[in-house]
Amino acid sequence: MLSVKLGFSPLDDLLYLGEHSWSPETVKQMVKLGTEIPSYRRAVENFQELTQVGVSKSSLGHLVKTYGGKMVNQQRLEAEATVKPPAKDEVITVREMPRPDSEVMAISMDGAMVNIRGEGWKEVKTVSVSAVEMVSDEETGEREVRLSRHSYRAGLWEAKEFAKQQWAEGCRRGLERAGQIVSVNDGALWIWLIVQMCWAPCVEILDWWHAVEKLWEAATALFDQDQTACASWMDSQKSQLWNSQLRQVMRAIRQLCPRGQPLPEKVWSAVSYIFHNRRRMRYKQFREAGYPIGSGTVESACKLVMQERMKQAGMRWSRDGAQAMLALRSVLLSERWDEIWASLRPPPKPA
């Protein structure tokens, strides 16, 4: 009597269909569209138009969450491996340190909020790593700083876990072998604590526009409704700040405040901000050294990695779904999709 082995599909093995009814390349493109396009519905419509292969929104969402979850786990293991101390009897081997893309490398960090179901608005912490180069403007011939070859890592992490994740990304990009590391950030204390813990010695730079914003807040409080005087005073102080003349800026603020009276809250906040960040505000010296003074790269990273895909109208995410999407978006926008995808799918079945 002929016996039939139910569930045995030689053609599935030959085509390497694995756990899905689609080929690996089909799954790869489906997940990529679901990661890139800011709506599963639109991603499904695009996929069906391109391939004439039907797929539901729920199926696409499941695939993104599945493969994104694998990426989340891979990032976690990578981050743990970079900080794990050797066991007592373990043979210590030197970890490979990749070469950086440029002599000067930049690392910046920031946070942005996403709506998580059952939790409300939670902060996504993001790190960007870039090569720093001096290039000549084609029209004027003037030399200017340019950041390129960006990579990102983002997640719903507390600061302690984020410190491991950004360290892993920095090590992957060769920051340990860079001639100089530059970190441009806003004034958030948790960011500077991570920078000092992981990347010292490092050139710490306070983002130029955050410094200007603080001065504007003080000017608004000092001049009340006199917008003309306020703007004129700010033009002068921005020039002083641009040339690293912080004493003159502080003196200008003091001259507008009556002695013996407490400073207005916003003025005091600006004075404290300048004082505590004074070593990070040497903008003239930083520009002359060819360092960036703006954190636009990581602010753009927050928009690219998270906001463009995850803050569309009415969107709310599960925590696992958000982590999965952030992991995949980080890989995609770091231009590592093909490199990473091979590690996310299961190995071929033995012959």
BELWO-V676345 format. One record per residue. N is the residue number from 0. SS is DSSP state (h for helix, s for strand, l for the rest). PHI is phi in whole degrees, 0 to 359 (none if undefined). NEAR is the number of other ideal C-beta (glycine too) atoms within 10 Angstrom. Layout:
N_SS_PHI_NEAR, N_SS_PHI_NEAR
//
This chain:
0_l_none_2, 1_l_282_3, 2_l_261_5, 3_l_245_6, 4_l_273_6, 5_l_293_5, 6_l_84_6, 7_l_267_8, 8_l_232_10, 9_h_304_7, 10_h_293_7, 11_h_300_14, 12_h_294_13, 13_h_297_9, 14_h_273_12, 15_l_55_14, 16_l_281_16, 17_l_60_17, 18_l_274_8, 19_l_249_16, 20_l_267_10, 21_l_246_18, 22_l_290_13, 23_h_303_17, 24_h_293_10, 25_h_295_16, 26_h_299_21, 27_h_302_19, 28_h_289_16, 29_h_297_23, 30_h_295_23, 31_h_297_19, 32_h_295_20, 33_h_296_29, 34_h_279_22, 35_h_273_16, 36_l_273_16, 37_l_286_13, 38_l_189_14, 39_h_297_18, 40_h_299_10, 41_h_293_13, 42_h_296_23, 43_h_297_22, 44_h_298_14, 45_h_295_15, 46_h_296_21, 47_h_294_12, 48_h_294_8, 49_h_282_10, 50_h_244_13, 51_l_62_7, 52_l_253_11, 53_l_279_9, 54_l_205_19, 55_l_267_10, 56_h_299_15, 57_h_293_10, 58_h_295_17, 59_h_296_19, 60_h_300_17, 61_h_295_13, 62_h_297_19, 63_h_298_22, 64_h_293_21, 65_h_295_15, 66_h_284_24, 67_h_295_25, 68_h_298_17, 69_h_296_18, 70_h_292_22, 71_h_301_19, 72_h_295_13, 73_h_297_15, 74_h_296_21, 75_h_297_18, 76_h_295_12, 77_h_297_16, 78_h_296_23, 79_h_296_13, 80_h_295_11, 81_h_284_16, 82_h_243_12, 83_l_286_11, 84_l_288_6, 85_l_293_9, 86_l_291_8, 87_l_304_5, 88_l_258_5, 89_l_285_9, 90_l_284_6, 91_l_277_7, 92_l_242_7, 93_l_285_5, 94_l_289_9, 95_l_293_6, 96_l_247_12, 97_l_297_12, 98_l_281_9, 99_l_286_22, 100_l_283_18, 101_l_206_19, 102_l_297_13, 103_s_253_23, 104_s_239_27, 105_s_244_27, 106_s_226_27, 107_s_224_28, 108_s_224_26, 109_s_198_23, 110_s_225_19, 111_s_213_19, 112_s_262_14, 113_s_227_22, 114_s_271_15, 115_s_252_18, 116_l_300_11, 117_l_81_7, 118_l_236_14, 119_s_88_9, 120_s_280_9, 121_s_234_14, 122_s_274_15, 123_s_266_24, 124_s_267_25, 125_s_230_27, 126_s_239_26, 127_s_237_30, 128_s_237_29, 129_s_219_26, 130_s_276_20, 131_s_246_23, 132_s_223_16, 133_s_260_13, 134_s_232_11, 135_s_262_10, 136_l_294_10, 137_l_297_6, 138_l_272_6, 139_l_265_8, 140_l_79_7, 141_l_286_8, 142_s_278_11, 143_s_219_13, 144_s_277_19, 145_s_226_13, 146_s_259_22, 147_s_214_12, 148_s_49_16, 149_s_282_19, 150_s_223_21, 151_s_224_26, 152_s_210_28, 153_s_216_30, 154_s_187_23, 155_l_274_20, 156_l_253_20, 157_l_286_11, 158_h_303_16, 159_h_297_9, 160_h_289_15, 161_h_299_25, 162_h_302_22, 163_h_293_21, 164_h_293_23, 165_h_290_27, 166_h_296_21, 167_h_298_21, 168_h_293_23, 169_h_297_24, 170_h_295_21, 171_h_300_17, 172_l_272_23, 173_l_83_17, 174_h_297_21, 175_h_296_15, 176_h_252_13, 177_l_289_23, 178_l_294_9, 179_s_210_17, 180_s_252_23, 181_s_239_25, 182_s_231_27, 183_s_250_27, 184_s_212_21, 185_l_281_20, 186_l_270_15, 187_l_298_14, 188_h_298_9, 189_h_298_15, 190_h_293_24, 191_h_291_19, 192_h_295_12, 193_h_294_24, 194_h_301_20, 195_h_291_13, 196_h_286_10, 197_h_258_19, 198_l_238_21, 199_l_287_10, 200_l_284_8, 201_l_211_17, 202_s_281_19, 203_s_266_20, 204_s_230_25, 205_s_280_26, 206_l_308_23, 207_h_305_21, 208_h_288_14, 209_h_291_17, 210_h_295_26, 211_h_296_15, 212_h_299_13, 213_h_296_20, 214_h_295_21, 215_h_299_17, 216_h_299_17, 217_h_294_27, 218_h_298_23, 219_h_299_16, 220_h_288_19, 221_h_286_21, 222_h_256_17, 223_l_53_10, 224_l_264_7, 225_l_277_11, 226_h_291_11, 227_h_296_8, 228_h_297_13, 229_h_298_17, 230_h_295_12, 231_h_296_13, 232_h_297_19, 233_h_294_18, 234_h_303_9, 235_h_294_12, 236_h_288_20, 237_h_296_16, 238_h_297_12, 239_h_297_17, 240_h_296_21, 241_h_301_15, 242_l_259_14, 243_l_63_17, 244_l_263_16, 245_h_290_19, 246_h_299_10, 247_h_295_15, 248_h_295_23, 249_h_295_16, 250_h_295_11, 251_h_296_18, 252_h_292_21, 253_h_298_12, 254_h_294_8, 255_l_267_14, 256_l_246_17, 257_l_301_7, 258_l_292_5, 259_l_86_5, 260_l_246_7, 261_l_295_9, 262_l_289_19, 263_l_304_16, 264_h_305_10, 265_h_291_16, 266_h_291_20, 267_h_299_15, 268_h_299_15, 269_h_293_25, 270_h_299_18, 271_h_297_12, 272_h_298_20, 273_h_295_20, 274_h_299_10, 275_h_287_13, 276_l_250_20, 277_h_301_14, 278_h_287_10, 279_h_264_20, 280_l_242_21, 281_l_273_19, 282_h_296_20, 283_h_297_14, 284_h_296_12, 285_h_295_21, 286_h_296_17, 287_h_295_9, 288_l_279_14, 289_l_84_16, 290_l_259_21, 291_l_288_25, 292_l_240_21, 293_l_238_16, 294_l_261_25, 295_h_300_15, 296_h_297_20, 297_h_284_28, 298_h_294_18, 299_h_295_14, 300_h_299_29, 301_h_301_20, 302_h_289_13, 303_h_292_19, 304_h_287_28, 305_h_251_25, 306_h_295_16, 307_h_298_14, 308_h_256_22, 309_h_242_20, 310_l_235_16, 311_l_285_10, 312_l_306_4, 313_l_78_5, 314_l_286_13, 315_l_224_14, 316_s_236_20, 317_l_288_13, 318_h_298_14, 319_h_296_13, 320_h_295_18, 321_h_294_26, 322_h_299_25, 323_h_298_23, 324_h_295_25, 325_h_297_29, 326_h_296_26, 327_h_291_29, 328_h_297_22, 329_h_299_27, 330_h_293_24, 331_h_298_19, 332_h_281_21, 333_l_273_22, 334_l_59_11, 335_l_238_14, 336_h_303_16, 337_h_296_10, 338_h_298_10, 339_h_279_18, 340_h_303_19, 341_h_301_10, 342_h_275_10, 343_h_269_19, 344_l_272_16, 345_l_294_10, 346_l_293_9, 347_l_301_10, 348_l_289_10, 349_l_299_4, 350_l_291_4
//
